[in-house]
Amino acid sequence: MVTYPLIRFVCKFGRRLSLVSFFIFLCFSSIAAFVMKSYVLFVGLFVFSIVLGLVLRLVSEIVEVVADALLPR
């Protein structure tokens, strides 16, 4: 029986998804900063992509801890 499929998905792929989302957002922000010729925009979006990756990693780790403590095996 499959219960809580999204939680199981986050437990399995959450850390990799946070890293992938960081790199994807970093690539798009680099392209946007290059097109607009703005170094300030690049630095701002670079910092934002780091924060985004860290927040997604934090959320995935919290979900892992809660799932490990509360969900049946």
Beta strands, then each sheet from edge to edge (+ up, - down):
end
